[in-house]
C-alpha cells in the first residue's frame, strides 16, 4: 500500500519521536504497558516522509501498514535502489548497516509519522528513531537466519 506526493514544509528537527523514558522503577503492569507500546508501534500505520534532494520539490511520502514494512519496503529499498543506480554493472550488491546509516544521515530530510491508537494521532519520529528501528529489525532477522 504505497502512495507518493509532496508534503508540507517540515524540518527534520520537528520530527522527534523519543521512546518512553522511565523516571523511576516501574511496576509489573507499567512494564507490560511499555512493552505493549513498543509492540504497538511496530504494528502501527506509518507514513514515511523523504526529501532525497536539497530542493523542496523532491519531497515525497509513502504509507505502510506497519513500522517494519516501512523500514523494509521503504527506507532499505530506497537505499538499495540508490546502490543499484550507483553500481549499474554489478550483478549483486551487498552493504553493511554503517553504509545504510551514512545514507540516512546524508538525506536532507527523512522522518516517519507513526499512528498512536491510544490518542488517535500520528507521532513524528526522526532519523535516529528510524536507525534504531532498522537496527532492531535487522538484528531480529539475523537471529532468525542463524
PyMOL commands that place a pseudoatom at each C-alpha (Angstrom):
pseudoatom trace, name=CA, resn=UNK, resi=1, chain=A, elem=C, hetatm=0, pos=[0.000, 0.000, 0.000]
pseudoatom trace, name=CA, resn=UNK, resi=2, chain=A, elem=C, hetatm=0, pos=[2.056, 2.930, -1.292]
pseudoatom trace, name=CA, resn=UNK, resi=3, chain=A, elem=C, hetatm=0, pos=[1.186, 6.492, -2.177]
pseudoatom trace, name=CA, resn=UNK, resi=4, chain=A, elem=C, hetatm=0, pos=[3.534, 9.304, -3.101]
pseudoatom trace, name=CA, resn=UNK, resi=5, chain=A, elem=C, hetatm=0, pos=[3.200, 13.057, -3.201]
pseudoatom trace, name=CA, resn=UNK, resi=6, chain=A, elem=C, hetatm=0, pos=[4.505, 16.295, -1.752]
pseudoatom trace, name=CA, resn=UNK, resi=7, chain=A, elem=C, hetatm=0, pos=[4.325, 17.084, 1.932]
pseudoatom trace, name=CA, resn=UNK, resi=8, chain=A, elem=C, hetatm=0, pos=[4.401, 20.389, 3.766]
pseudoatom trace, name=CA, resn=UNK, resi=9, chain=A, elem=C, hetatm=0, pos=[7.399, 22.352, 4.987]
pseudoatom trace, name=CA, resn=UNK, resi=10, chain=A, elem=C, hetatm=0, pos=[8.788, 20.410, 7.932]
pseudoatom trace, name=CA, resn=UNK, resi=11, chain=A, elem=C, hetatm=0, pos=[12.363, 20.338, 9.142]
pseudoatom trace, name=CA, resn=UNK, resi=12, chain=A, elem=C, hetatm=0, pos=[13.895, 17.134, 10.472]
pseudoatom trace, name=CA, resn=UNK, resi=13, chain=A, elem=C, hetatm=0, pos=[14.145, 18.818, 13.877]
pseudoatom trace, name=CA, resn=UNK, resi=14, chain=A, elem=C, hetatm=0, pos=[10.345, 18.847, 14.013]
pseudoatom trace, name=CA, resn=UNK, resi=15, chain=A, elem=C, hetatm=0, pos=[10.276, 15.057, 13.831]
pseudoatom trace, name=CA, resn=UNK, resi=16, chain=A, elem=C, hetatm=0, pos=[11.255, 13.793, 17.234]
pseudoatom trace, name=CA, resn=UNK, resi=17, chain=A, elem=C, hetatm=0, pos=[9.773, 10.536, 18.495]
pseudoatom trace, name=CA, resn=UNK, resi=18, chain=A, elem=C, hetatm=0, pos=[11.567, 9.738, 21.741]
pseudoatom trace, name=CA, resn=UNK, resi=19, chain=A, elem=C, hetatm=0, pos=[10.885, 6.403, 23.410]
pseudoatom trace, name=CA, resn=UNK, resi=20, chain=A, elem=C, hetatm=0, pos=[9.097, 6.484, 26.755]
pseudoatom trace, name=CA, resn=UNK, resi=21, chain=A, elem=C, hetatm=0, pos=[11.649, 7.484, 29.382]
pseudoatom trace, name=CA, resn=UNK, resi=22, chain=A, elem=C, hetatm=0, pos=[11.462, 5.737, 32.759]
pseudoatom trace, name=CA, resn=UNK, resi=23, chain=A, elem=C, hetatm=0, pos=[11.533, 8.191, 35.617]
pseudoatom trace, name=CA, resn=UNK, resi=24, chain=A, elem=C, hetatm=0, pos=[11.558, 5.660, 38.447]
pseudoatom trace, name=CA, resn=UNK, resi=25, chain=A, elem=C, hetatm=0, pos=[11.297, 1.916, 38.967]
pseudoatom trace, name=CA, resn=UNK, resi=26, chain=A, elem=C, hetatm=0, pos=[8.366, 0.542, 37.016]
pseudoatom trace, name=CA, resn=UNK, resi=27, chain=A, elem=C, hetatm=0, pos=[5.789, -1.846, 38.376]
pseudoatom trace, name=CA, resn=UNK, resi=28, chain=A, elem=C, hetatm=0, pos=[4.978, -5.089, 36.577]
pseudoatom trace, name=CA, resn=UNK, resi=29, chain=A, elem=C, hetatm=0, pos=[1.879, -3.566, 34.968]
pseudoatom trace, name=CA, resn=UNK, resi=30, chain=A, elem=C, hetatm=0, pos=[3.796, -0.439, 33.886]
pseudoatom trace, name=CA, resn=UNK, resi=31, chain=A, elem=C, hetatm=0, pos=[6.450, -2.634, 32.232]
pseudoatom trace, name=CA, resn=UNK, resi=32, chain=A, elem=C, hetatm=0, pos=[3.676, -4.537, 30.442]
pseudoatom trace, name=CA, resn=UNK, resi=33, chain=A, elem=C, hetatm=0, pos=[2.286, -1.290, 29.046]
pseudoatom trace, name=CA, resn=UNK, resi=34, chain=A, elem=C, hetatm=0, pos=[5.734, -0.114, 27.935]
pseudoatom trace, name=CA, resn=UNK, resi=35, chain=A, elem=C, hetatm=0, pos=[6.237, -3.435, 26.116]
pseudoatom trace, name=CA, resn=UNK, resi=36, chain=A, elem=C, hetatm=0, pos=[2.763, -3.155, 24.629]
pseudoatom trace, name=CA, resn=UNK, resi=37, chain=A, elem=C, hetatm=0, pos=[3.592, 0.383, 23.439]
pseudoatom trace, name=CA, resn=UNK, resi=38, chain=A, elem=C, hetatm=0, pos=[6.778, -0.890, 21.787]
pseudoatom trace, name=CA, resn=UNK, resi=39, chain=A, elem=C, hetatm=0, pos=[4.873, -3.726, 20.076]
pseudoatom trace, name=CA, resn=UNK, resi=40, chain=A, elem=C, hetatm=0, pos=[2.004, -1.490, 19.024]
pseudoatom trace, name=CA, resn=UNK, resi=41, chain=A, elem=C, hetatm=0, pos=[4.367, 0.969, 17.382]
pseudoatom trace, name=CA, resn=UNK, resi=42, chain=A, elem=C, hetatm=0, pos=[5.815, -1.877, 15.231]
pseudoatom trace, name=CA, resn=UNK, resi=43, chain=A, elem=C, hetatm=0, pos=[2.296, -2.776, 14.067]
pseudoatom trace, name=CA, resn=UNK, resi=44, chain=A, elem=C, hetatm=0, pos=[1.013, 0.757, 13.523]
pseudoatom trace, name=CA, resn=UNK, resi=45, chain=A, elem=C, hetatm=0, pos=[0.248, 2.514, 10.258]
pseudoatom trace, name=CA, resn=UNK, resi=46, chain=A, elem=C, hetatm=0, pos=[3.353, 4.502, 9.309]
pseudoatom trace, name=CA, resn=UNK, resi=47, chain=A, elem=C, hetatm=0, pos=[3.931, 7.345, 6.875]
pseudoatom trace, name=CA, resn=UNK, resi=48, chain=A, elem=C, hetatm=0, pos=[7.488, 7.766, 5.578]
pseudoatom trace, name=CA, resn=UNK, resi=49, chain=A, elem=C, hetatm=0, pos=[8.472, 11.336, 4.642]
pseudoatom trace, name=CA, resn=UNK, resi=50, chain=A, elem=C, hetatm=0, pos=[11.559, 11.621, 2.410]
pseudoatom trace, name=CA, resn=UNK, resi=51, chain=A, elem=C, hetatm=0, pos=[13.422, 14.550, 0.904]
pseudoatom trace, name=CA, resn=UNK, resi=52, chain=A, elem=C, hetatm=0, pos=[16.249, 12.999, -1.141]
pseudoatom trace, name=CA, resn=UNK, resi=53, chain=A, elem=C, hetatm=0, pos=[17.464, 16.271, -2.708]
pseudoatom trace, name=CA, resn=UNK, resi=54, chain=A, elem=C, hetatm=0, pos=[18.177, 19.774, -1.491]
pseudoatom trace, name=CA, resn=UNK, resi=55, chain=A, elem=C, hetatm=0, pos=[15.161, 21.249, -3.272]
pseudoatom trace, name=CA, resn=UNK, resi=56, chain=A, elem=C, hetatm=0, pos=[11.774, 21.055, -1.515]
pseudoatom trace, name=CA, resn=UNK, resi=57, chain=A, elem=C, hetatm=0, pos=[10.229, 19.731, -4.761]
pseudoatom trace, name=CA, resn=UNK, resi=58, chain=A, elem=C, hetatm=0, pos=[11.986, 16.388, -4.125]
pseudoatom trace, name=CA, resn=UNK, resi=59, chain=A, elem=C, hetatm=0, pos=[9.813, 15.691, -1.075]
pseudoatom trace, name=CA, resn=UNK, resi=60, chain=A, elem=C, hetatm=0, pos=[7.652, 12.565, -1.218]
pseudoatom trace, name=CA, resn=UNK, resi=61, chain=A, elem=C, hetatm=0, pos=[5.735, 10.367, 1.166]
pseudoatom trace, name=CA, resn=UNK, resi=62, chain=A, elem=C, hetatm=0, pos=[4.790, 6.703, 1.272]
pseudoatom trace, name=CA, resn=UNK, resi=63, chain=A, elem=C, hetatm=0, pos=[2.470, 4.937, 3.672]
pseudoatom trace, name=CA, resn=UNK, resi=64, chain=A, elem=C, hetatm=0, pos=[2.784, 1.441, 5.118]
pseudoatom trace, name=CA, resn=UNK, resi=65, chain=A, elem=C, hetatm=0, pos=[0.694, -0.864, 7.280]
pseudoatom trace, name=CA, resn=UNK, resi=66, chain=A, elem=C, hetatm=0, pos=[3.473, -1.214, 9.900]
pseudoatom trace, name=CA, resn=UNK, resi=67, chain=A, elem=C, hetatm=0, pos=[6.792, 0.207, 11.057]
pseudoatom trace, name=CA, resn=UNK, resi=68, chain=A, elem=C, hetatm=0, pos=[8.515, -2.998, 9.913]
pseudoatom trace, name=CA, resn=UNK, resi=69, chain=A, elem=C, hetatm=0, pos=[7.089, -2.697, 6.405]
pseudoatom trace, name=CA, resn=UNK, resi=70, chain=A, elem=C, hetatm=0, pos=[8.142, 0.960, 6.329]
pseudoatom trace, name=CA, resn=UNK, resi=71, chain=A, elem=C, hetatm=0, pos=[11.724, 0.098, 7.304]
pseudoatom trace, name=CA, resn=UNK, resi=72, chain=A, elem=C, hetatm=0, pos=[11.989, -2.826, 4.838]
pseudoatom trace, name=CA, resn=UNK, resi=73, chain=A, elem=C, hetatm=0, pos=[9.950, -1.697, 1.826]
pseudoatom trace, name=CA, resn=UNK, resi=74, chain=A, elem=C, hetatm=0, pos=[10.593, 1.992, 2.427]
pseudoatom trace, name=CA, resn=UNK, resi=75, chain=A, elem=C, hetatm=0, pos=[13.938, 3.022, 3.872]
pseudoatom trace, name=CA, resn=UNK, resi=76, chain=A, elem=C, hetatm=0, pos=[16.013, -0.076, 2.994]
pseudoatom trace, name=CA, resn=UNK, resi=77, chain=A, elem=C, hetatm=0, pos=[14.533, -0.277, -0.508]
pseudoatom trace, name=CA, resn=UNK, resi=78, chain=A, elem=C, hetatm=0, pos=[15.302, 3.411, -1.161]
pseudoatom trace, name=CA, resn=UNK, resi=79, chain=A, elem=C, hetatm=0, pos=[18.924, 2.749, -0.166]
pseudoatom trace, name=CA, resn=UNK, resi=80, chain=A, elem=C, hetatm=0, pos=[19.134, -0.417, -2.283]
pseudoatom trace, name=CA, resn=UNK, resi=81, chain=A, elem=C, hetatm=0, pos=[17.756, 1.475, -5.312]
pseudoatom trace, name=CA, resn=UNK, resi=82, chain=A, elem=C, hetatm=0, pos=[20.382, 4.176, -4.693]
pseudoatom trace, name=CA, resn=UNK, resi=83, chain=A, elem=C, hetatm=0, pos=[23.108, 1.484, -4.671]
pseudoatom trace, name=CA, resn=UNK, resi=84, chain=A, elem=C, hetatm=0, pos=[21.774, -0.042, -7.915]
pseudoatom trace, name=CA, resn=UNK, resi=85, chain=A, elem=C, hetatm=0, pos=[21.912, 3.363, -9.619]
pseudoatom trace, name=CA, resn=UNK, resi=86, chain=A, elem=C, hetatm=0, pos=[25.433, 3.951, -8.255]
pseudoatom trace, name=CA, resn=UNK, resi=87, chain=A, elem=C, hetatm=0, pos=[26.683, 0.494, -9.394]
pseudoatom trace, name=CA, resn=UNK, resi=88, chain=A, elem=C, hetatm=0, pos=[24.664, -0.320, -12.536]
pseudoatom trace, name=CA, resn=UNK, resi=89, chain=A, elem=C, hetatm=0, pos=[27.073, -3.014, -13.766]
pseudoatom trace, name=CA, resn=UNK, resi=90, chain=A, elem=C, hetatm=0, pos=[27.187, -5.009, -10.511]
pseudoatom trace, name=CA, resn=UNK, resi=91, chain=A, elem=C, hetatm=0, pos=[25.183, -8.258, -10.670]
pseudoatom trace, name=CA, resn=UNK, resi=92, chain=A, elem=C, hetatm=0, pos=[24.699, -8.215, -6.889]
pseudoatom trace, name=CA, resn=UNK, resi=93, chain=A, elem=C, hetatm=0, pos=[25.205, -5.564, -4.267]
pseudoatom trace, name=CA, resn=UNK, resi=94, chain=A, elem=C, hetatm=0, pos=[25.965, -6.068, -0.590]
pseudoatom trace, name=CA, resn=UNK, resi=95, chain=A, elem=C, hetatm=0, pos=[26.151, -3.437, 2.109]
pseudoatom trace, name=CA, resn=UNK, resi=96, chain=A, elem=C, hetatm=0, pos=[26.532, -3.159, 5.840]
pseudoatom trace, name=CA, resn=UNK, resi=97, chain=A, elem=C, hetatm=0, pos=[24.468, -1.218, 8.317]
pseudoatom trace, name=CA, resn=UNK, resi=98, chain=A, elem=C, hetatm=0, pos=[27.017, 1.598, 8.628]
pseudoatom trace, name=CA, resn=UNK, resi=99, chain=A, elem=C, hetatm=0, pos=[26.619, 2.365, 4.901]
pseudoatom trace, name=CA, resn=UNK, resi=100, chain=A, elem=C, hetatm=0, pos=[22.845, 2.398, 5.300]
pseudoatom trace, name=CA, resn=UNK, resi=101, chain=A, elem=C, hetatm=0, pos=[23.100, 4.735, 8.295]
pseudoatom trace, name=CA, resn=UNK, resi=102, chain=A, elem=C, hetatm=0, pos=[25.507, 7.047, 6.421]
pseudoatom trace, name=CA, resn=UNK, resi=103, chain=A, elem=C, hetatm=0, pos=[22.973, 7.205, 3.579]
pseudoatom trace, name=CA, resn=UNK, resi=104, chain=A, elem=C, hetatm=0, pos=[20.188, 8.068, 6.031]
pseudoatom trace, name=CA, resn=UNK, resi=105, chain=A, elem=C, hetatm=0, pos=[22.348, 10.794, 7.607]
pseudoatom trace, name=CA, resn=UNK, resi=106, chain=A, elem=C, hetatm=0, pos=[23.131, 12.408, 4.247]
pseudoatom trace, name=CA, resn=UNK, resi=107, chain=A, elem=C, hetatm=0, pos=[19.463, 12.741, 3.253]
pseudoatom trace, name=CA, resn=UNK, resi=108, chain=A, elem=C, hetatm=0, pos=[18.283, 16.331, 3.716]
pseudoatom trace, name=CA, resn=UNK, resi=109, chain=A, elem=C, hetatm=0, pos=[15.140, 15.041, 5.453]
pseudoatom trace, name=CA, resn=UNK, resi=110, chain=A, elem=C, hetatm=0, pos=[13.833, 11.634, 6.472]
pseudoatom trace, name=CA, resn=UNK, resi=111, chain=A, elem=C, hetatm=0, pos=[11.183, 11.060, 9.095]
pseudoatom trace, name=CA, resn=UNK, resi=112, chain=A, elem=C, hetatm=0, pos=[8.139, 8.951, 9.954]
pseudoatom trace, name=CA, resn=UNK, resi=113, chain=A, elem=C, hetatm=0, pos=[4.695, 9.586, 11.311]
pseudoatom trace, name=CA, resn=UNK, resi=114, chain=A, elem=C, hetatm=0, pos=[3.564, 6.578, 13.359]
pseudoatom trace, name=CA, resn=UNK, resi=115, chain=A, elem=C, hetatm=0, pos=[-0.082, 6.114, 14.283]
pseudoatom trace, name=CA, resn=UNK, resi=116, chain=A, elem=C, hetatm=0, pos=[-0.780, 6.034, 18.024]
pseudoatom trace, name=CA, resn=UNK, resi=117, chain=A, elem=C, hetatm=0, pos=[-4.084, 4.268, 18.634]
pseudoatom trace, name=CA, resn=UNK, resi=118, chain=A, elem=C, hetatm=0, pos=[-4.352, 5.486, 22.233]
pseudoatom trace, name=CA, resn=UNK, resi=119, chain=A, elem=C, hetatm=0, pos=[-4.510, 9.143, 21.165]
pseudoatom trace, name=CA, resn=UNK, resi=120, chain=A, elem=C, hetatm=0, pos=[-5.764, 8.660, 17.591]
pseudoatom trace, name=CA, resn=UNK, resi=121, chain=A, elem=C, hetatm=0, pos=[-2.831, 10.775, 16.351]
pseudoatom trace, name=CA, resn=UNK, resi=122, chain=A, elem=C, hetatm=0, pos=[0.423, 10.349, 14.466]
pseudoatom trace, name=CA, resn=UNK, resi=123, chain=A, elem=C, hetatm=0, pos=[3.688, 10.719, 16.380]
pseudoatom trace, name=CA, resn=UNK, resi=124, chain=A, elem=C, hetatm=0, pos=[6.584, 12.278, 14.444]
pseudoatom trace, name=CA, resn=UNK, resi=125, chain=A, elem=C, hetatm=0, pos=[9.841, 10.257, 14.505]
pseudoatom trace, name=CA, resn=UNK, resi=126, chain=A, elem=C, hetatm=0, pos=[13.295, 11.433, 13.429]
pseudoatom trace, name=CA, resn=UNK, resi=127, chain=A, elem=C, hetatm=0, pos=[16.304, 9.833, 11.700]
pseudoatom trace, name=CA, resn=UNK, resi=128, chain=A, elem=C, hetatm=0, pos=[17.773, 8.498, 14.952]
pseudoatom trace, name=CA, resn=UNK, resi=129, chain=A, elem=C, hetatm=0, pos=[14.496, 6.711, 15.724]
pseudoatom trace, name=CA, resn=UNK, resi=130, chain=A, elem=C, hetatm=0, pos=[14.438, 5.254, 12.185]
pseudoatom trace, name=CA, resn=UNK, resi=131, chain=A, elem=C, hetatm=0, pos=[18.017, 3.989, 12.533]
pseudoatom trace, name=CA, resn=UNK, resi=132, chain=A, elem=C, hetatm=0, pos=[17.179, 2.405, 15.882]
pseudoatom trace, name=CA, resn=UNK, resi=133, chain=A, elem=C, hetatm=0, pos=[14.165, 0.597, 14.384]
pseudoatom trace, name=CA, resn=UNK, resi=134, chain=A, elem=C, hetatm=0, pos=[16.225, -0.618, 11.413]
pseudoatom trace, name=CA, resn=UNK, resi=135, chain=A, elem=C, hetatm=0, pos=[18.953, -1.880, 13.748]
pseudoatom trace, name=CA, resn=UNK, resi=136, chain=A, elem=C, hetatm=0, pos=[16.407, -3.806, 15.856]
pseudoatom trace, name=CA, resn=UNK, resi=137, chain=A, elem=C, hetatm=0, pos=[14.711, -5.218, 12.749]
pseudoatom trace, name=CA, resn=UNK, resi=138, chain=A, elem=C, hetatm=0, pos=[17.998, -6.392, 11.196]
pseudoatom trace, name=CA, resn=UNK, resi=139, chain=A, elem=C, hetatm=0, pos=[19.129, -7.956, 14.480]
pseudoatom trace, name=CA, resn=UNK, resi=140, chain=A, elem=C, hetatm=0, pos=[15.867, -9.924, 14.643]
pseudoatom trace, name=CA, resn=UNK, resi=141, chain=A, elem=C, hetatm=0, pos=[16.298, -11.036, 11.024]
pseudoatom trace, name=CA, resn=UNK, resi=142, chain=A, elem=C, hetatm=0, pos=[19.916, -12.102, 11.660]
pseudoatom trace, name=CA, resn=UNK, resi=143, chain=A, elem=C, hetatm=0, pos=[18.797, -14.077, 14.723]
pseudoatom trace, name=CA, resn=UNK, resi=144, chain=A, elem=C, hetatm=0, pos=[16.184, -15.936, 12.688]
pseudoatom trace, name=CA, resn=UNK, resi=145, chain=A, elem=C, hetatm=0, pos=[18.656, -16.907, 9.961]
pseudoatom trace, name=CA, resn=UNK, resi=146, chain=A, elem=C, hetatm=0, pos=[21.353, -18.094, 12.378]
for i in range(1, 146): cmd.bond("trace and resi %d" % i, "trace and resi %d" % (i + 1))
show_as sticks, trace
zoom trace
